[in-house]
């Protein structure tokens, strides 16, 4: 288990080290809060050289407007591959 203390799962945790040790480049990201945890993790992942894949229908949000805005920002910037679970499978 990796405890997360920042907005991004890759900041202040050992996750980045573990992924690099396993030579993982692509990250499939799902979660509870698009606007709070998922978007910051995607941004950090991109900055660190990973290719994040967000399964949009496996993500939630605390605030619908903020969640949609986060999703639109990721689409606009192109920092993640966005798809649904069915297409990923």
Backbone as XML, in Angstrom:
<?xml version="1.0"?>
<chain id="A" units="angstrom">
  <residue number="1" name="UNK">
    <atom name="N" x="0.832" y="-1.171" z="0.000"/>
    <atom name="CA" x="0.000" y="0.000" z="0.000"/>
    <atom name="C" x="0.887" y="1.249" z="0.000"/>
  </residue>
  <residue number="2" name="UNK">
    <atom name="N" x="0.489" y="2.219" z="-0.772"/>
    <atom name="CA" x="1.219" y="3.486" z="-0.837"/>
    <atom name="C" x="0.298" y="4.583" z="-0.329"/>
  </residue>
  <residue number="3" name="UNK">
    <atom name="N" x="0.729" y="5.262" z="0.721"/>
    <atom name="CA" x="-0.072" y="6.365" z="1.247"/>
    <atom name="C" x="0.192" y="7.613" z="0.438"/>
  </residue>
  <residue number="4" name="UNK">
    <atom name="N" x="-0.865" y="8.337" z="0.147"/>
    <atom name="CA" x="-0.782" y="9.542" z="-0.669"/>
    <atom name="C" x="-1.065" y="10.753" z="0.208"/>
  </residue>
  <residue number="5" name="UNK">
    <atom name="N" x="-0.139" y="11.701" z="0.216"/>
    <atom name="CA" x="-0.293" y="12.898" z="1.030"/>
    <atom name="C" x="-0.442" y="14.165" z="0.199"/>
  </residue>
  <residue number="6" name="UNK">
    <atom name="N" x="-0.257" y="14.071" z="-1.093"/>
    <atom name="CA" x="-0.354" y="15.221" z="-1.991"/>
    <atom name="C" x="-1.476" y="14.970" z="-2.996"/>
  </residue>
  <residue number="7" name="UNK">
    <atom name="N" x="-1.741" y="15.925" z="-3.837"/>
    <atom name="CA" x="-2.778" y="15.761" z="-4.853"/>
    <atom name="C" x="-2.417" y="14.652" z="-5.837"/>
  </residue>
  <residue number="8" name="UNK">
    <atom name="N" x="-1.157" y="14.553" z="-6.206"/>
    <atom name="CA" x="-0.694" y="13.549" z="-7.154"/>
    <atom name="C" x="-0.215" y="12.305" z="-6.417"/>
  </residue>
  <residue number="9" name="UNK">
    <atom name="N" x="-0.551" y="11.154" z="-6.977"/>
    <atom name="CA" x="-0.080" y="9.888" z="-6.398"/>
    <atom name="C" x="1.421" y="9.687" z="-6.603"/>
  </residue>
  <residue number="10" name="UNK">
    <atom name="N" x="2.035" y="10.513" z="-7.433"/>
    <atom name="CA" x="3.466" y="10.372" z="-7.729"/>
    <atom name="C" x="4.345" y="11.340" z="-6.946"/>
  </residue>
  <residue number="11" name="UNK">
    <atom name="N" x="3.749" y="12.227" z="-6.182"/>
    <atom name="CA" x="4.502" y="13.220" z="-5.419"/>
    <atom name="C" x="4.518" y="12.816" z="-3.953"/>
  </residue>
  <residue number="12" name="UNK">
    <atom name="N" x="5.714" y="12.695" z="-3.398"/>
    <atom name="CA" x="5.840" y="12.368" z="-1.985"/>
    <atom name="C" x="5.555" y="10.915" z="-1.648"/>
  </residue>
  <residue number="13" name="UNK">
    <atom name="N" x="5.547" y="10.048" z="-2.663"/>
    <atom name="CA" x="5.343" y="8.611" z="-2.430"/>
    <atom name="C" x="6.477" y="7.825" z="-3.081"/>
  </residue>
  <residue number="14" name="UNK">
    <atom name="N" x="6.480" y="6.544" z="-2.846"/>
    <atom name="CA" x="7.486" y="5.691" z="-3.468"/>
    <atom name="C" x="6.993" y="5.104" z="-4.790"/>
  </residue>
  <residue number="15" name="UNK">
    <atom name="N" x="5.823" y="5.502" z="-5.245"/>
    <atom name="CA" x="5.239" y="4.925" z="-6.457"/>
    <atom name="C" x="6.118" y="5.135" z="-7.685"/>
  </residue>
  <residue number="16" name="UNK">
    <atom name="N" x="6.655" y="6.329" z="-7.873"/>
    <atom name="CA" x="7.510" y="6.592" z="-9.032"/>
    <atom name="C" x="8.723" y="5.657" z="-9.037"/>
  </residue>
  <residue number="17" name="UNK">
    <atom name="N" x="9.351" y="5.474" z="-7.877"/>
    <atom name="CA" x="10.512" y="4.570" z="-7.787"/>
    <atom name="C" x="10.122" y="3.142" z="-8.129"/>
  </residue>
  <residue number="18" name="UNK">
    <atom name="N" x="8.983" y="2.687" z="-7.614"/>
    <atom name="CA" x="8.526" y="1.320" z="-7.873"/>
    <atom name="C" x="8.223" y="1.115" z="-9.352"/>
  </residue>
  <residue number="19" name="UNK">
    <atom name="N" x="7.569" y="2.082" z="-9.977"/>
    <atom name="CA" x="7.252" y="1.983" z="-11.406"/>
    <atom name="C" x="8.520" y="1.952" z="-12.248"/>
  </residue>
  <residue number="20" name="UNK">
    <atom name="N" x="9.464" y="2.808" z="-11.927"/>
    <atom name="CA" x="10.727" y="2.847" z="-12.685"/>
    <atom name="C" x="11.524" y="1.548" z="-12.498"/>
  </residue>
  <residue number="21" name="UNK">
    <atom name="N" x="11.526" y="1.016" z="-11.280"/>
    <atom name="CA" x="12.221" y="-0.252" z="-11.030"/>
    <atom name="C" x="11.644" y="-1.380" z="-11.879"/>
  </residue>
  <residue number="22" name="UNK">
    <atom name="N" x="10.336" y="-1.323" z="-12.132"/>
    <atom name="CA" x="9.656" y="-2.345" z="-12.953"/>
    <atom name="C" x="9.641" y="-1.971" z="-14.435"/>
  </residue>
  <residue number="23" name="UNK">
    <atom name="N" x="10.276" y="-0.853" z="-14.777"/>
    <atom name="CA" x="10.336" y="-0.356" z="-16.158"/>
    <atom name="C" x="8.955" y="-0.139" z="-16.780"/>
  </residue>
  <residue number="24" name="UNK">
    <atom name="N" x="8.027" y="0.326" z="-15.960"/>
    <atom name="CA" x="6.671" y="0.627" z="-16.424"/>
    <atom name="C" x="6.652" y="2.036" z="-16.986"/>
  </residue>
  <residue number="25" name="UNK">
    <atom name="N" x="6.049" y="2.178" z="-18.152"/>
    <atom name="CA" x="5.978" y="3.475" z="-18.817"/>
    <atom name="C" x="4.533" y="3.964" z="-18.913"/>
  </residue>
  <residue number="26" name="UNK">
    <atom name="N" x="3.618" y="3.066" z="-19.163"/>
    <atom name="CA" x="2.205" y="3.431" z="-19.291"/>
    <atom name="C" x="1.490" y="3.234" z="-17.964"/>
  </residue>
  <residue number="27" name="UNK">
    <atom name="N" x="0.677" y="4.204" z="-17.581"/>
    <atom name="CA" x="-0.102" y="4.108" z="-16.353"/>
    <atom name="C" x="-1.586" y="4.174" z="-16.702"/>
  </residue>
  <residue number="28" name="UNK">
    <atom name="N" x="-2.346" y="3.200" z="-16.265"/>
    <atom name="CA" x="-3.798" y="3.254" z="-16.408"/>
    <atom name="C" x="-4.325" y="3.858" z="-15.120"/>
  </residue>
  <residue number="29" name="UNK">
    <atom name="N" x="-5.058" y="4.947" z="-15.254"/>
    <atom name="CA" x="-5.483" y="5.712" z="-14.088"/>
    <atom name="C" x="-7.004" y="5.704" z="-13.986"/>
  </residue>
  <residue number="30" name="UNK">
    <atom name="N" x="-7.490" y="5.325" z="-12.803"/>
    <atom name="CA" x="-8.903" y="5.420" z="-12.444"/>
    <atom name="C" x="-8.940" y="6.012" z="-11.046"/>
  </residue>
  <residue number="31" name="UNK">
    <atom name="N" x="-10.088" y="6.473" z="-10.621"/>
    <atom name="CA" x="-10.138" y="7.006" z="-9.267"/>
    <atom name="C" x="-11.452" y="7.653" z="-8.922"/>
  </residue>
  <residue number="32" name="UNK">
    <atom name="N" x="-11.462" y="8.204" z="-7.748"/>
    <atom name="CA" x="-12.684" y="8.769" z="-7.180"/>
    <atom name="C" x="-12.886" y="10.227" z="-7.581"/>
  </residue>
  <residue number="33" name="UNK">
    <atom name="N" x="-11.824" y="11.009" z="-7.633"/>
    <atom name="CA" x="-11.974" y="12.454" z="-7.805"/>
    <atom name="C" x="-11.148" y="12.973" z="-8.987"/>
  </residue>
  <residue number="34" name="UNK">
    <atom name="N" x="-11.807" y="13.118" z="-10.122"/>
    <atom name="CA" x="-11.147" y="13.605" z="-11.343"/>
    <atom name="C" x="-10.430" y="14.923" z="-11.099"/>
  </residue>
  <residue number="35" name="UNK">
    <atom name="N" x="-11.088" y="15.840" z="-10.416"/>
    <atom name="CA" x="-10.559" y="17.196" z="-10.262"/>
    <atom name="C" x="-9.550" y="17.328" z="-9.130"/>
  </residue>
  <residue number="36" name="UNK">
    <atom name="N" x="-9.494" y="16.361" z="-8.235"/>
    <atom name="CA" x="-8.619" y="16.481" z="-7.070"/>
    <atom name="C" x="-7.419" y="15.543" z="-7.150"/>
  </residue>
  <residue number="37" name="UNK">
    <atom name="N" x="-7.608" y="14.309" z="-7.528"/>
    <atom name="CA" x="-6.514" y="13.351" z="-7.541"/>
    <atom name="C" x="-6.076" y="12.903" z="-8.922"/>
  </residue>
  <residue number="38" name="UNK">
    <atom name="N" x="-7.031" y="12.714" z="-9.809"/>
    <atom name="CA" x="-6.703" y="12.158" z="-11.118"/>
    <atom name="C" x="-5.969" y="13.163" z="-11.993"/>
  </residue>
  <residue number="39" name="UNK">
    <atom name="N" x="-6.508" y="14.357" z="-12.162"/>
    <atom name="CA" x="-5.839" y="15.347" z="-13.019"/>
    <atom name="C" x="-4.421" y="15.676" z="-12.527"/>
  </residue>
  <residue number="40" name="UNK">
    <atom name="N" x="-4.200" y="15.913" z="-11.217"/>
    <atom name="CA" x="-2.829" y="16.165" z="-10.764"/>
    <atom name="C" x="-1.897" y="14.977" z="-10.987"/>
  </residue>
  <residue number="41" name="UNK">
    <atom name="N" x="-2.409" y="13.760" z="-10.829"/>
    <atom name="CA" x="-1.584" y="12.575" z="-11.063"/>
    <atom name="C" x="-1.224" y="12.461" z="-12.538"/>
  </residue>
  <residue number="42" name="UNK">
    <atom name="N" x="-2.178" y="12.746" z="-13.411"/>
    <atom name="CA" x="-1.907" y="12.727" z="-14.858"/>
    <atom name="C" x="-0.830" y="13.748" z="-15.201"/>
  </residue>
  <residue number="43" name="UNK">
    <atom name="N" x="-0.951" y="14.939" z="-14.656"/>
    <atom name="CA" x="0.024" y="15.995" z="-14.945"/>
    <atom name="C" x="1.421" y="15.598" z="-14.463"/>
  </residue>
  <residue number="44" name="UNK">
    <atom name="N" x="1.516" y="15.059" z="-13.250"/>
    <atom name="CA" x="2.807" y="14.605" z="-12.726"/>
    <atom name="C" x="3.361" y="13.463" z="-13.561"/>
  </residue>
  <residue number="45" name="UNK">
    <atom name="N" x="2.498" y="12.527" z="-13.925"/>
    <atom name="CA" x="2.933" y="11.379" z="-14.731"/>
    <atom name="C" x="3.530" y="11.852" z="-16.055"/>
  </residue>
  <residue number="46" name="UNK">
    <atom name="N" x="2.866" y="12.789" z="-16.696"/>
    <atom name="CA" x="3.355" y="13.328" z="-17.966"/>
    <atom name="C" x="4.707" y="14.009" z="-17.768"/>
  </residue>
  <residue number="47" name="UNK">
    <atom name="N" x="4.807" y="14.817" z="-16.715"/>
    <atom name="CA" x="6.068" y="15.511" z="-16.429"/>
    <atom name="C" x="7.214" y="14.540" z="-16.170"/>
  </residue>
  <residue number="48" name="UNK">
    <atom name="N" x="6.892" y="13.372" z="-15.610"/>
    <atom name="CA" x="7.918" y="12.376" z="-15.282"/>
    <atom name="C" x="8.214" y="11.418" z="-16.434"/>
  </residue>
  <residue number="49" name="UNK">
    <atom name="N" x="7.526" y="11.591" z="-17.559"/>
    <atom name="CA" x="7.813" y="10.777" z="-18.730"/>
    <atom name="C" x="6.933" y="9.553" z="-18.908"/>
  </residue>
  <residue number="50" name="UNK">
    <atom name="N" x="5.902" y="9.420" z="-18.097"/>
    <atom name="CA" x="4.964" y="8.312" z="-18.263"/>
    <atom name="C" x="3.914" y="8.671" z="-19.307"/>
  </residue>
  <residue number="51" name="UNK">
    <atom name="N" x="3.233" y="7.658" z="-19.810"/>
    <atom name="CA" x="2.099" y="7.859" z="-20.712"/>
    <atom name="C" x="0.847" y="7.456" z="-19.936"/>
  </residue>
  <residue number="52" name="UNK">
    <atom name="N" x="0.121" y="8.440" z="-19.400"/>
    <atom name="CA" x="-1.070" y="8.108" z="-18.632"/>
    <atom name="C" x="-2.269" y="7.798" z="-19.532"/>
  </residue>
  <residue number="53" name="UNK">
    <atom name="N" x="-3.013" y="6.770" z="-19.158"/>
    <atom name="CA" x="-4.251" y="6.391" z="-19.833"/>
    <atom name="C" x="-5.352" y="6.505" z="-18.782"/>
  </residue>
  <residue number="54" name="UNK">
    <atom name="N" x="-6.309" y="7.392" z="-19.006"/>
    <atom name="CA" x="-7.398" y="7.599" z="-18.060"/>
    <atom name="C" x="-8.644" y="6.885" z="-18.580"/>
  </residue>
  <residue number="55" name="UNK">
    <atom name="N" x="-9.168" y="5.968" z="-17.783"/>
    <atom name="CA" x="-10.417" y="5.287" z="-18.128"/>
    <atom name="C" x="-11.550" y="6.147" z="-17.573"/>
  </residue>
  <residue number="56" name="UNK">
    <atom name="N" x="-12.087" y="6.978" z="-18.455"/>
    <atom name="CA" x="-12.992" y="8.052" z="-18.030"/>
    <atom name="C" x="-14.261" y="7.553" z="-17.348"/>
  </residue>
  <residue number="57" name="UNK">
    <atom name="N" x="-14.779" y="6.404" z="-17.759"/>
    <atom name="CA" x="-16.007" y="5.917" z="-17.125"/>
    <atom name="C" x="-15.729" y="5.116" z="-15.852"/>
  </residue>
  <residue number="58" name="UNK">
    <atom name="N" x="-14.478" y="5.058" z="-15.441"/>
    <atom name="CA" x="-14.110" y="4.430" z="-14.171"/>
    <atom name="C" x="-13.594" y="5.493" z="-13.199"/>
  </residue>
  <residue number="59" name="UNK">
    <atom name="N" x="-13.985" y="6.745" z="-13.459"/>
    <atom name="CA" x="-13.570" y="7.868" z="-12.622"/>
    <atom name="C" x="-14.802" y="8.617" z="-12.135"/>
  </residue>
  <residue number="60" name="UNK">
    <atom name="N" x="-14.681" y="9.153" z="-10.956"/>
    <atom name="CA" x="-15.759" y="9.981" z="-10.415"/>
    <atom name="C" x="-15.250" y="11.375" z="-10.153"/>
  </residue>
  <residue number="61" name="UNK">
    <atom name="N" x="-16.083" y="12.176" z="-9.523"/>
    <atom name="CA" x="-15.697" y="13.533" z="-9.136"/>
    <atom name="C" x="-16.539" y="13.985" z="-7.971"/>
  </residue>
  <residue number="62" name="UNK">
    <atom name="N" x="-15.997" y="14.908" z="-7.227"/>
    <atom name="CA" x="-16.728" y="15.485" z="-6.105"/>
    <atom name="C" x="-17.661" y="16.580" z="-6.570"/>
  </residue>
  <residue number="63" name="UNK">
    <atom name="N" x="-17.223" y="17.328" z="-7.546"/>
    <atom name="CA" x="-17.999" y="18.433" z="-8.099"/>
    <atom name="C" x="-18.121" y="18.196" z="-9.602"/>
  </residue>
  <residue number="64" name="UNK">
    <atom name="N" x="-19.337" y="17.963" z="-10.103"/>
    <atom name="CA" x="-19.489" y="17.641" z="-11.529"/>
    <atom name="C" x="-18.886" y="18.681" z="-12.479"/>
  </residue>
  <residue number="65" name="UNK">
    <atom name="N" x="-19.070" y="19.958" z="-12.199"/>
    <atom name="CA" x="-18.529" y="21.000" z="-13.087"/>
    <atom name="C" x="-17.000" y="20.974" z="-13.068"/>
  </residue>
  <residue number="66" name="UNK">
    <atom name="N" x="-16.409" y="20.818" z="-11.883"/>
    <atom name="CA" x="-14.946" y="20.772" z="-11.777"/>
    <atom name="C" x="-14.399" y="19.506" z="-12.433"/>
  </residue>
  <residue number="67" name="UNK">
    <atom name="N" x="-15.107" y="18.395" z="-12.283"/>
    <atom name="CA" x="-14.684" y="17.147" z="-12.916"/>
    <atom name="C" x="-14.696" y="17.247" z="-14.431"/>
  </residue>
  <residue number="68" name="UNK">
    <atom name="N" x="-15.741" y="17.827" z="-14.972"/>
    <atom name="CA" x="-15.824" y="18.016" z="-16.424"/>
    <atom name="C" x="-14.739" y="18.966" z="-16.912"/>
  </residue>
  <residue number="69" name="UNK">
    <atom name="N" x="-14.474" y="20.002" z="-16.137"/>
    <atom name="CA" x="-13.419" y="20.966" z="-16.494"/>
    <atom name="C" x="-12.053" y="20.271" z="-16.511"/>
  </residue>
  <residue number="70" name="UNK">
    <atom name="N" x="-11.799" y="19.423" z="-15.521"/>
    <atom name="CA" x="-10.530" y="18.683" z="-15.470"/>
    <atom name="C" x="-10.400" y="17.780" z="-16.690"/>
  </residue>
  <residue number="71" name="UNK">
    <atom name="N" x="-11.479" y="17.105" z="-17.049"/>
    <atom name="CA" x="-11.468" y="16.222" z="-18.218"/>
    <atom name="C" x="-11.228" y="17.017" z="-19.497"/>
  </residue>
  <residue number="72" name="UNK">
    <atom name="N" x="-11.895" y="18.144" z="-19.633"/>
    <atom name="CA" x="-11.706" y="19.001" z="-20.812"/>
    <atom name="C" x="-10.289" y="19.547" z="-20.883"/>
  </residue>
  <residue number="73" name="UNK">
    <atom name="N" x="-9.701" y="19.868" z="-19.736"/>
    <atom name="CA" x="-8.314" y="20.350" z="-19.716"/>
    <atom name="C" x="-7.365" y="19.261" z="-20.201"/>
  </residue>
  <residue number="74" name="UNK">
    <atom name="N" x="-7.569" y="18.034" z="-19.718"/>
    <atom name="CA" x="-6.706" y="16.933" z="-20.162"/>
    <atom name="C" x="-6.859" y="16.698" z="-21.661"/>
  </residue>
  <residue number="75" name="UNK">
    <atom name="N" x="-8.074" y="16.820" z="-22.183"/>
    <atom name="CA" x="-8.305" y="16.673" z="-23.627"/>
    <atom name="C" x="-7.587" y="17.780" z="-24.389"/>
  </residue>
  <residue number="76" name="UNK">
    <atom name="N" x="-7.731" y="19.015" z="-23.921"/>
    <atom name="CA" x="-7.151" y="20.168" z="-24.603"/>
    <atom name="C" x="-5.628" y="20.091" z="-24.636"/>
  </residue>
  <residue number="77" name="UNK">
    <atom name="N" x="-5.034" y="19.767" z="-23.498"/>
    <atom name="CA" x="-3.573" y="19.718" z="-23.410"/>
    <atom name="C" x="-3.021" y="18.478" z="-24.104"/>
  </residue>
  <residue number="78" name="UNK">
    <atom name="N" x="-3.787" y="17.407" z="-24.112"/>
    <atom name="CA" x="-3.326" y="16.169" z="-24.734"/>
    <atom name="C" x="-2.316" y="15.423" z="-23.886"/>
  </residue>
  <residue number="79" name="UNK">
    <atom name="N" x="-2.402" y="15.603" z="-22.574"/>
    <atom name="CA" x="-1.416" y="14.991" z="-21.691"/>
    <atom name="C" x="-1.734" y="13.562" z="-21.301"/>
  </residue>
  <residue number="80" name="UNK">
    <atom name="N" x="-2.877" y="13.035" z="-21.747"/>
    <atom name="CA" x="-3.252" y="11.660" z="-21.410"/>
    <atom name="C" x="-4.065" y="11.064" z="-22.546"/>
  </residue>
  <residue number="81" name="UNK">
    <atom name="N" x="-4.027" y="9.753" z="-22.620"/>
    <atom name="CA" x="-4.925" y="9.032" z="-23.524"/>
    <atom name="C" x="-6.213" y="8.835" z="-22.742"/>
  </residue>
  <residue number="82" name="UNK">
    <atom name="N" x="-7.320" y="9.303" z="-23.292"/>
    <atom name="CA" x="-8.612" y="9.195" z="-22.617"/>
    <atom name="C" x="-9.476" y="8.200" z="-23.352"/>
  </residue>
  <residue number="83" name="UNK">
    <atom name="N" x="-9.998" y="7.222" z="-22.614"/>
    <atom name="CA" x="-10.875" y="6.230" z="-23.229"/>
    <atom name="C" x="-11.752" y="5.591" z="-22.168"/>
  </residue>
  <residue number="84" name="UNK">
    <atom name="N" x="-12.765" y="4.840" z="-22.627"/>
    <atom name="CA" x="-13.619" y="4.144" z="-21.669"/>
    <atom name="C" x="-13.108" y="2.726" z="-21.452"/>
  </residue>
  <residue number="85" name="UNK">
    <atom name="N" x="-13.660" y="2.078" z="-20.442"/>
    <atom name="CA" x="-13.207" y="0.739" z="-20.051"/>
    <atom name="C" x="-13.394" y="-0.258" z="-21.191"/>
  </residue>
  <residue number="86" name="UNK">
    <atom name="N" x="-14.517" y="-0.200" z="-21.881"/>
    <atom name="CA" x="-14.796" y="-1.148" z="-22.956"/>
    <atom name="C" x="-13.750" y="-1.043" z="-24.067"/>
  </residue>
  <residue number="87" name="UNK">
    <atom name="N" x="-13.406" y="0.175" z="-24.447"/>
    <atom name="CA" x="-12.412" y="0.377" z="-25.494"/>
    <atom name="C" x="-11.019" y="-0.083" z="-25.036"/>
  </residue>
  <residue number="88" name="UNK">
    <atom name="N" x="-10.722" y="0.091" z="-23.761"/>
    <atom name="CA" x="-9.431" y="-0.328" z="-23.225"/>
    <atom name="C" x="-9.302" y="-1.850" z="-23.223"/>
  </residue>
  <residue number="89" name="UNK">
    <atom name="N" x="-10.374" y="-2.506" z="-22.854"/>
    <atom name="CA" x="-10.348" y="-3.977" z="-22.766"/>
    <atom name="C" x="-10.204" y="-4.547" z="-24.150"/>
  </residue>
</chain>
